Amino acid sequence: MRHFSCDICGDSIHDEHYVVKIELFAAFDPDELHETDFDADHLAMITEEVAAIESGQVEAPRESGVQRLRFDLCEGCRGRFLDDPLGRDALGRVNYSEN
């Protein structure tokens, strides 16, 4: 038998559990091409970018491919996740002193 624990609260899940799957990828709208996009020398631009990365002048871009995440949730955390899936409420709870 497999053991599951909630990825939010860490409690062991003995009964029914829930799975959240998130897929994150870069948005691209091919309808937004402009005439200048066709005039640029893209091969030269790529060559320059690679040379700058190899020489250390610029940092290599972060991977922008598809990322798939999977989380197991208990009943209680499922409800809290559905109420605030992006965690916006948690960000608003920070209280700063008036110094």
C-alpha positions in Angstrom: 0.0 0.0 0.0 1.3 3.4 -0.9 1.7 6.1 1.8 0.5 9.6 1.0 1.1 12.8 2.9 -0.4 16.2 2.2 2.0 18.4 0.3 0.6 21.5 2.1 0.2 20.6 5.7 2.4 17.4 5.8 -0.2 15.2 7.5 -0.5 11.6 6.6 -3.5 10.9 4.3 -5.2 7.7 5.2 -8.5 8.0 3.4 -9.5 9.8 0.3 -7.0 12.3 -1.1 -6.9 14.8 -3.9 -4.4 15.5 -6.6 -3.7 19.0 -8.0 -1.9 19.1 -11.4 -0.5 22.3 -12.7 1.0 22.9 -16.1 3.1 26.0 -16.6 4.3 27.2 -20.0 5.2 30.3 -21.9 2.3 32.0 -23.6 2.8 32.8 -27.3 0.3 34.5 -29.6 1.4 34.0 -33.2 -1.3 36.5 -34.3 0.9 39.3 -32.9 3.7 39.2 -35.5 4.7 42.5 -37.1 6.4 43.3 -40.3 9.7 44.1 -38.5 9.7 40.5 -37.1 10.4 39.3 -40.7 13.1 41.8 -41.4 15.4 40.9 -38.5 18.3 38.5 -39.0 17.3 36.0 -36.3 20.3 33.7 -36.9 22.7 36.6 -36.2 20.8 37.5 -33.1 21.0 34.0 -31.8 24.7 33.8 -32.5 25.3 37.1 -30.6 23.2 35.9 -27.7 25.1 32.6 -27.4 28.5 34.4 -27.6 27.4 36.8 -24.8 26.3 33.9 -22.6 29.6 31.9 -23.3 31.7 35.0 -22.5 29.8 35.6 -19.2 28.5 39.0 -20.3 24.9 37.9 -19.8 23.3 35.1 -17.8 21.7 32.2 -19.6 17.9 32.5 -19.8 15.9 30.3 -17.5 14.3 27.2 -18.9 11.0 28.2 -20.4 9.7 24.8 -21.5 6.6 23.2 -20.1 6.7 22.4 -16.4 4.3 20.0 -14.9 3.7 19.9 -11.1 1.7 17.4 -9.1 0.6 17.8 -5.4 -1.4 15.4 -3.1 -3.8 17.2 -0.8 -5.8 16.1 2.2 -9.5 17.0 2.5 -8.9 20.2 4.6 -6.1 21.6 2.4 -8.2 20.8 -0.7 -10.9 23.2 0.5 -8.3 25.9 1.4 -6.7 25.5 -2.0 -10.0 25.8 -3.9 -10.8 29.0 -1.9 -7.4 30.6 -2.8 -5.5 28.6 -5.4 -2.9 31.3 -6.0 -2.3 32.1 -2.3 -3.3 35.7 -2.7 -4.8 35.8 0.8 -1.5 34.6 2.4 0.3 37.5 0.7 -2.1 40.1 2.2 -1.6 38.9 5.8 1.8 40.5 6.3 1.6 43.2 8.9 4.4 45.7 9.2 5.1 47.8 12.2 4.7 51.5 11.9 8.3 52.6 12.4 
